[in-house]
Amino acid sequence: MSQIKRKIFSVGVSTLMACGASAADLADHRVPSAPYYGAPGTFSWAGAYAGLHGGVASPKFNPFNNDRAPAVGAQVGYNFQAGSGVFGAELEGSYMNNEVRVPGGKVESRFRGAAKAKAGLGFDRTFVYGTAGVTTTEFEGRHAASGSDMWKSGPNSWKQGYLFGGGVEHAFSGGVSAKIEYNYVINNAVPTTSGGISSKSDLNDNVIEAGLNFRF
């Protein structure tokens, strides 16, 4: 091999060795990329739900007074959410069997349906909200039987009213949430009969209920 070829061969070998060393040096000192961790998702109150509730209804605010009556029923609804704001609508039906004295007799509220709007703030799994809506309640009149301590049933009627209130609900795993809610129900000018003379009475309820909702 001529002297010129040997020099060319030596230069080529040296160049390849230098490139290999540079590549190895870069590989050894490369900073590994940090793994990506996505931000954890927050709980969403949006969607449909259905559930059951139970509580007490009373013309007085104190739920432990002697005029209280049980209130049990069911509800269905749907929520929307924008940021921390939550709003929705709910339909509720309850059975109460609540008696209220009126001039000349008693009036018993039996079944009640309500259509409610809800709006509030979601703090992750806790939802604090206010309610407002309309109601329809079945009232049954009762009057004392002549010459006895017994009461006789009078005519039934349905009366439109409205409500407002608020509550707090907390979500657990598995799509289950628990709530406690207060509503003040206003029924103005409910027809009653006293001694054969018709009159009207304002029959308002304080309703405190606890319930479970199942989200789907």
C-alpha positions in Angstrom: 0.0 0.0 0.0 1.4 3.4 -1.0 2.2 6.0 1.6 -0.7 8.2 0.4 -3.2 5.4 0.7 -2.0 4.6 4.2 -2.5 8.2 5.3 -6.0 8.3 3.8 -6.9 5.1 5.6 -5.5 6.4 8.9 -7.4 9.6 8.6 -10.7 7.7 7.9 -10.2 5.4 10.9 -9.5 8.3 13.2 -12.6 10.2 11.9 -14.8 7.2 12.5 -13.4 6.7 16.0 -14.0 10.4 16.9 -17.6 10.2 15.7 -18.3 7.1 17.7 -16.8 8.7 20.8 -18.8 11.9 20.4 -22.0 9.8 20.0 -21.3 7.8 23.0 -20.5 10.9 25.0 -23.9 12.4 24.0 -25.8 9.3 24.8 -24.1 9.0 28.3 -24.9 12.6 29.2 -28.4 12.9 27.8 -31.0 14.1 30.4 -33.9 11.6 30.4 -37.3 13.2 29.8 -39.6 13.5 32.8 -42.7 11.3 32.7 -46.0 13.0 32.1 -48.7 12.9 34.8 -52.1 14.3 33.8 -53.9 16.5 36.3 -56.5 14.5 38.3 -60.1 15.1 37.1 -62.6 16.8 39.4 -66.0 15.3 40.2 -68.8 16.3 38.0 -72.4 16.7 39.1 -73.8 16.8 35.6 -76.2 14.0 34.5 -79.4 12.3 35.5 -80.3 10.8 38.9 -83.1 9.2 40.8 -83.6 8.5 44.5 -85.6 8.2 47.7 -86.2 10.5 50.6 -87.7 10.6 54.1 -88.3 13.3 56.7 -90.9 15.3 58.5 -93.4 17.9 57.6 -94.8 20.4 60.1 -96.6 23.8 60.2 -93.9 24.8 62.7 -90.2 25.2 62.0 -89.2 23.0 64.9 -89.1 19.4 63.5 -89.6 17.9 66.9 -92.9 19.5 67.8 -96.1 17.4 68.3 -97.7 18.5 65.0 -95.0 16.9 62.8 -95.9 14.1 60.4 -93.7 11.8 58.3 -92.9 12.6 54.7 -91.6 9.9 52.4 -91.3 9.8 48.6 -89.0 9.7 45.6 -87.4 12.1 43.2 -85.8 12.2 39.7 -83.8 15.0 38.2 -81.0 16.2 35.9 -78.1 18.5 36.6 -75.9 20.7 34.3 -72.5 22.0 35.4 -70.3 24.9 34.1 -67.1 25.2 36.1 -68.1 25.1 39.8 -71.7 26.3 39.0 -74.3 23.5 39.1 -78.0 24.0 38.1 -80.8 21.6 37.3 -84.4 20.5 37.6 -86.1 17.9 39.8 -89.5 16.3 40.1 -90.5 15.1 43.5 -93.5 13.1 44.9 -94.2 12.7 48.7 -96.8 11.1 51.0 -97.3 13.0 54.3 -100.5 12.3 56.1 -100.2 15.6 58.0 -103.2 17.0 59.9 -103.7 20.7 60.6 -106.5 22.2 62.7 -108.6 24.9 61.0 -111.8 26.7 62.3 -114.5 24.0 62.7 -112.4 21.0 61.9 -109.1 19.7 60.5 -107.4 19.5 57.1 -105.1 16.6 56.2 -102.4 17.0 53.6 -101.8 13.7 52.0 -100.0 13.6 48.6 -97.7 16.3 47.2 -96.0 16.7 43.9 -93.3 19.4 43.3 -91.4 20.7 40.3 -88.2 22.3 41.5 -85.3 24.3 40.1 -81.9 23.9 41.8 -78.8 26.1 41.6 -75.6 26.2 43.6 -71.9 25.5 43.8 -70.0 22.2 43.5 -67.0 21.9 45.8 -65.7 18.7 44.2 -67.9 16.0 45.8 -70.0 18.4 47.9 -72.9 20.4 46.3 -74.5 23.3 48.2 -77.7 24.6 46.5 -80.9 26.5 46.8 -84.3 25.4 45.5 -87.5 27.1 44.3 -90.5 25.6 42.6 -94.2 24.9 42.4 -96.3 22.3 44.2 -99.6 20.6 44.1 -101.0 19.1 47.3 -104.1 17.0 48.0 -106.0 18.2 51.0 -108.8 16.2 52.7 -111.2 18.1 55.0 -112.3 16.5 58.3 -115.0 17.7 60.6 -116.3 16.5 64.0 -119.2 14.1 63.9 -122.3 15.4 65.7 -122.5 14.1 69.3 -119.2 12.2 69.3 -115.5 12.6 69.5 -115.1 11.1 66.0 -114.1 12.9 62.9 -115.7 12.5 59.5 -113.9 13.0 56.2 -115.0 15.9 54.1 -114.3 16.7 50.4 -110.9 16.3 48.9 -109.3 19.0 46.8 -105.9 19.7 45.1 -104.3 23.1 45.8 -101.5 24.7 43.9 -98.6 26.3 45.9 -95.0 27.0 45.8 -91.8 26.4 47.8 -88.3 27.6 48.4 -85.4 26.2 50.4 -81.9 24.7 50.1 -79.7 21.8 50.9 -76.3 20.1 50.8 -75.5 16.9 49.0 -72.3 14.8 49.1 -71.2 12.2 46.6 -69.6 8.9 47.4 -68.1 6.2 45.2 -70.3 4.1 43.0 -72.6 6.9 41.8 -74.4 7.2 45.2 -74.9 10.6 46.9 -76.6 11.6 50.2 -78.5 14.9 50.8 -80.3 16.8 53.5 -82.7 19.5 52.4 -85.2 22.0 53.8 -88.2 23.4 52.0 -90.8 25.9 53.1 -94.0 25.1 51.2 -96.7 27.8 50.9 -100.3 26.9 50.3 -102.4 30.1 50.5 -106.2 30.2 50.7 -107.0 26.4 51.0 -110.8 26.0 51.1 -112.2 24.7 54.4 -115.7 24.3 55.8 -116.8 25.5 59.2 -120.3 25.0 60.4 -121.5 24.7 56.8 -119.8 28.0 55.9 -116.9 27.9 53.5 -113.7 29.7 54.4 -110.1 29.7 53.3 -106.9 29.1 55.4 -103.2 29.5 54.7 -101.6 26.1 55.3 -97.9 26.2 55.1 -95.4 23.4 55.8 -91.8 23.2 56.9 -90.3 20.1 55.3 -87.0 18.6 56.4 -85.9 15.5 54.5 -82.8 13.3 54.0 -82.4 11.2 50.9 -80.2 9.1 48.7 -79.6 9.7 45.0 -78.3 7.2 42.4 -76.6 8.8 39.5 -76.5 7.3 36.0 
